[in-house]
Amino acid sequence: MNSTGKTVTLFGTEYQVADEHDGLITIQELKSFLPEMEDELYEQLKDDISLHGIHDPILYKELLDGGMLVIEGHTRLRAAIELGLTGEEEIPRDPVQEEYSSINDIKLWMLRHQFQRRNLSQAQKLRLAMANKETIEARATENLSKAGKGTKVEQKVHTADEIAKLAGVSRETAKRYMRVFETGDSDLLDELDRGMKTIHKASQQVKKEEKPSSTKPSPVIFDDKDKGMEMLKNGEIKALVIVNNKEMLKSFLPAQLSKFGFIIHND
């Protein structure tokens, strides 16, 4: 984790400055918010910047003290620092005029901007949103608190609704994806990312795997009536039933088989 030893105050909280270059600063809270680019792709980006320069401006929010806080373009700035680029010609930058009221505001803006910049499928948007579920829930809670004018919020945040709104999908689609995501099955999630399986089909697969077994429990059978009576007395079984043969056990319900004790009476 990089740190310059300096801090910047945002929304009443101090954050460590990770990078400071050519007037642009980054904080680790935002720099590490979105997934890092893979090493091979980063080297390709760095080579392209070395040859052709930075095409997309780095976006920043101007701070009260005049600093420029990077909110989009952390990877491009990293390449620029390593390549020794300086000045607005070599590091193009644009201010963002949107107003934010919390660090979570900025994080959600970063997510939405990624959705707009990249040609992401529904599944890819939902995966990125789910990876940042805590931030989404925290931001929704902040909104509820504002609506209540600072009073304690008792209303529950409906995560599926918030995820759906952010990713631009229906609530039902978000709920289905969440069911798949929460299994932790990375292979299934990768299949969704690559378009090899629909969200609906993956959800049905998970639901089927979660379905409890319908096999009947094994009945407790006593050879000794006294032992059965002892367990009945101790509350370990609810009833002691005498049947003529084992075939008769098939007529009992699973709940009865799990609670009753049986004695097989052979004539």
C-alpha positions as CSV (number, residue, x, y, z in Angstrom):
1,M,0.0,0.0,0.0
2,N,1.5,3.3,-1.1
3,S,1.5,6.3,1.1
4,T,3.1,9.8,0.9
5,G,2.7,10.4,4.6
6,K,0.2,13.2,3.8
7,T,-3.5,13.2,4.5
8,V,-6.5,14.9,2.9
9,T,-9.8,15.6,4.6
10,L,-13.0,14.5,2.9
11,F,-16.5,14.8,4.4
12,G,-15.0,15.3,7.9
13,T,-12.7,12.2,7.7
14,E,-8.9,12.1,7.1
15,Y,-7.6,9.8,4.4
16,Q,-4.0,8.9,3.6
17,V,-2.7,10.2,0.3
18,A,-1.4,7.3,-1.7
19,D,0.1,9.2,-4.7
20,E,0.8,12.9,-5.4
21,H,1.9,13.7,-8.9
22,D,1.7,16.9,-11.0
23,G,-1.1,18.3,-8.8
24,L,-3.1,15.1,-8.9
25,I,-3.6,13.1,-5.7
26,T,-5.0,9.6,-5.0
27,I,-6.3,8.0,-1.8
28,Q,-6.1,4.3,-1.2
29,E,-9.9,4.2,-0.3
30,L,-10.7,5.0,-3.9
31,K,-7.6,3.7,-5.6
32,S,-8.3,0.1,-4.4
33,F,-12.1,0.3,-4.7
34,L,-12.4,-1.2,-8.2
35,P,-10.6,-4.4,-9.3
36,E,-7.0,-3.8,-10.4
37,M,-6.0,-4.4,-14.0
38,E,-4.2,-7.7,-14.6
39,D,-0.4,-7.3,-14.9
40,E,-0.3,-8.3,-18.6
41,L,-3.0,-5.9,-19.5
42,Y,-1.4,-3.2,-17.5
43,E,1.9,-3.6,-19.3
44,Q,0.1,-3.4,-22.6
45,L,-1.6,-0.2,-21.5
46,K,1.7,1.3,-20.3
47,D,3.3,0.5,-23.6
48,D,0.5,2.1,-25.5
49,I,0.7,5.2,-23.3
50,S,4.4,5.4,-23.9
51,L,3.9,5.3,-27.7
52,H,0.7,7.2,-28.1
53,G,0.0,9.1,-24.9
54,I,-3.1,9.1,-22.7
55,H,-6.3,9.2,-24.7
56,D,-9.0,9.5,-22.0
57,P,-8.5,12.3,-19.6
58,I,-8.1,11.5,-15.9
59,L,-11.1,12.8,-14.0
60,Y,-10.8,14.5,-10.7
61,K,-12.8,16.3,-8.1
62,E,-11.4,19.7,-7.0
63,L,-10.9,19.9,-3.3
64,L,-11.4,22.9,-1.1
65,D,-7.7,23.4,-0.7
66,G,-7.3,23.3,-4.5
67,G,-6.0,19.8,-4.8
68,M,-7.2,17.5,-7.5
69,L,-8.5,14.2,-6.2
70,V,-8.5,11.5,-8.8
71,I,-11.9,9.6,-9.0
72,E,-11.4,8.0,-12.4
73,G,-8.1,7.0,-14.1
74,H,-6.0,5.6,-11.3
75,T,-4.4,3.0,-13.5
76,R,-3.5,5.6,-16.2
77,L,-2.0,7.9,-13.5
78,R,0.1,5.0,-12.2
79,A,1.4,4.4,-15.8
80,A,2.1,8.2,-16.2
81,I,4.1,8.2,-12.9
82,E,6.2,5.2,-13.9
83,L,6.8,6.8,-17.3
84,G,7.7,10.1,-15.8
85,L,5.0,12.0,-17.7
86,T,4.1,15.6,-16.5
87,G,2.0,18.5,-17.6
88,E,-1.5,18.7,-18.9
89,E,-0.4,17.8,-22.4
90,E,1.1,14.5,-21.3
91,I,-1.5,13.9,-18.6
92,P,-4.8,15.3,-19.8
93,R,-7.3,15.8,-17.0
94,D,-10.9,17.1,-16.6
95,P,-12.8,18.2,-13.5
96,V,-16.1,16.5,-12.5
97,Q,-18.7,19.0,-11.6
98,E,-21.0,16.6,-9.7
99,E,-21.5,17.2,-6.0
100,Y,-20.9,14.5,-3.5
101,S,-22.0,14.3,0.2
102,S,-20.0,11.2,1.3
103,I,-17.1,8.9,0.2
104,N,-19.8,6.3,-0.7
105,D,-21.3,8.9,-3.2
106,I,-18.0,9.0,-5.0
107,K,-17.6,5.2,-5.0
108,L,-21.1,4.7,-6.5
109,W,-20.3,7.3,-9.1
110,M,-17.1,5.3,-9.9
111,L,-19.2,2.2,-10.4
112,R,-21.7,3.8,-12.6
113,H,-19.0,5.4,-14.7
114,Q,-17.4,2.0,-15.2
115,F,-20.7,0.6,-16.4
116,Q,-21.0,3.5,-18.9
117,R,-17.4,3.3,-20.2
118,R,-17.2,-0.5,-20.6
119,N,-19.4,-2.7,-22.8
120,L,-20.5,-4.9,-19.9
121,S,-23.2,-7.6,-19.9
122,Q,-25.9,-7.7,-17.2
123,A,-24.0,-10.5,-15.5
124,Q,-20.7,-8.5,-15.5
125,K,-22.4,-5.4,-14.1
126,L,-24.1,-7.5,-11.4
127,R,-20.8,-9.2,-10.4
128,L,-19.1,-5.8,-10.0
129,A,-22.0,-4.5,-8.1
130,M,-22.2,-7.5,-5.8
131,A,-18.4,-7.2,-5.1
132,N,-19.2,-3.8,-3.7
133,K,-22.5,-4.7,-2.0
134,E,-21.4,-3.2,1.4
135,T,-20.8,0.2,-0.2
136,I,-24.2,0.1,-2.0
137,E,-26.0,-0.8,1.2
138,A,-24.1,1.9,3.2
139,R,-25.0,4.6,0.6
140,A,-28.7,3.5,0.6
141,T,-28.7,3.8,4.4
142,E,-27.3,7.3,4.1
143,N,-30.1,8.2,1.8
144,L,-32.7,6.9,4.3
145,S,-31.0,8.8,7.1
146,K,-31.2,12.0,5.0
147,A,-34.9,11.4,4.3
148,G,-35.4,11.0,8.1
149,K,-33.4,14.3,8.6
150,G,-30.7,12.6,10.7
151,T,-32.9,10.5,12.8
152,K,-32.1,6.8,13.4
153,V,-33.0,4.7,10.5
154,E,-35.2,1.7,11.3
155,Q,-36.3,0.9,7.7
156,K,-34.4,-2.0,6.1
157,V,-32.4,-1.5,3.0
158,H,-33.5,-3.8,0.2
159,T,-30.2,-4.8,-1.3
160,A,-31.8,-6.4,-4.4
161,D,-33.6,-3.2,-5.2
162,E,-30.4,-1.1,-4.9
163,I,-28.3,-3.6,-6.9
164,A,-31.0,-3.7,-9.6
165,K,-31.1,0.1,-9.9
166,L,-27.4,0.4,-10.1
167,A,-26.9,-2.3,-12.7
168,G,-30.0,-1.3,-14.7
169,V,-31.8,-4.7,-14.4
170,S,-35.1,-5.9,-12.9
171,R,-35.3,-6.7,-9.2
172,E,-36.0,-10.4,-10.0
173,T,-32.9,-10.6,-12.2
174,A,-30.8,-9.1,-9.4
175,K,-32.3,-11.5,-6.9
176,R,-31.5,-14.5,-9.2
177,Y,-27.9,-13.3,-9.7
178,M,-27.5,-12.7,-5.9
179,R,-28.6,-16.3,-5.3
180,V,-25.8,-17.5,-7.7
181,F,-23.2,-15.1,-6.4
182,E,-23.7,-16.1,-2.7
183,T,-22.9,-19.7,-3.5
184,G,-19.3,-18.7,-4.1
185,D,-19.2,-20.9,-7.2
186,S,-16.5,-19.1,-9.2
187,D,-16.8,-21.4,-12.2
188,L,-20.5,-20.7,-12.5
189,L,-20.0,-17.0,-12.2
190,D,-17.3,-17.1,-14.9
191,E,-19.8,-18.9,-17.2
192,L,-22.2,-16.1,-16.6
193,D,-19.5,-13.5,-17.4
194,R,-18.6,-15.2,-20.7
195,G,-22.3,-15.6,-21.7
196,M,-22.2,-19.4,-21.6
197,K,-25.2,-19.5,-19.3
198,T,-28.1,-17.2,-18.6
199,I,-28.8,-15.7,-15.1
200,H,-32.1,-17.5,-15.0
201,K,-30.6,-20.9,-15.9
202,A,-27.8,-20.5,-13.4
203,S,-30.3,-19.5,-10.6
204,Q,-32.4,-22.6,-11.4
205,Q,-29.3,-24.8,-11.2
206,V,-28.4,-23.4,-7.8
207,K,-31.9,-23.7,-6.5
208,K,-32.1,-27.3,-7.6
209,E,-28.8,-28.1,-5.8
210,E,-30.1,-26.5,-2.7
211,K,-33.3,-28.5,-2.6
212,P,-33.4,-30.7,0.4
213,S,-33.3,-34.5,0.0
214,S,-36.8,-36.1,0.1
215,T,-35.5,-39.5,1.5
216,K,-37.3,-40.7,4.5
217,P,-35.4,-40.8,7.9
218,S,-34.4,-44.2,9.2
219,P,-36.9,-45.4,11.9
220,V,-35.7,-46.3,15.4
221,I,-36.5,-50.0,15.9
222,F,-36.3,-51.7,19.3
223,D,-35.8,-55.4,20.0
224,D,-36.3,-54.7,23.7
225,K,-39.7,-53.2,24.8
226,D,-38.1,-52.0,28.1
227,K,-35.5,-50.0,26.2
228,G,-38.3,-48.4,24.1
229,M,-40.3,-47.5,27.2
230,E,-37.2,-45.9,28.8
231,M,-36.6,-43.7,25.8
232,L,-40.3,-42.8,25.7
233,K,-40.2,-41.8,29.4
234,N,-37.0,-39.7,28.8
235,G,-38.7,-37.8,26.0
236,E,-36.3,-39.1,23.4
237,I,-39.2,-40.4,21.3
238,K,-42.8,-39.2,21.2
239,A,-44.5,-42.6,20.9
240,L,-43.7,-46.3,20.9
241,V,-45.5,-48.1,18.1
242,I,-45.8,-51.9,17.7
243,V,-46.2,-53.1,14.1
244,N,-46.6,-56.6,12.7
245,N,-43.8,-56.3,10.1
246,K,-41.3,-53.9,8.6
247,E,-43.4,-53.3,5.5
248,M,-45.9,-51.4,7.7
249,L,-43.3,-48.7,8.4
250,K,-43.8,-47.5,4.8
251,S,-47.2,-46.2,5.7
252,F,-45.8,-43.7,8.3
253,L,-44.9,-40.1,7.4
254,P,-41.2,-38.9,7.6
255,A,-42.1,-36.7,10.6
256,Q,-43.5,-39.7,12.4
257,L,-40.5,-41.9,11.5
258,S,-38.2,-39.3,13.0
259,K,-40.2,-39.0,16.3
260,F,-41.6,-42.5,16.9
261,G,-39.9,-45.6,18.1
262,F,-41.0,-49.0,16.7
263,I,-41.2,-52.6,17.8
264,I,-41.6,-55.2,15.2
265,H,-44.0,-57.9,16.5
266,N,-43.5,-61.2,14.7
267,D,-46.4,-63.6,15.1
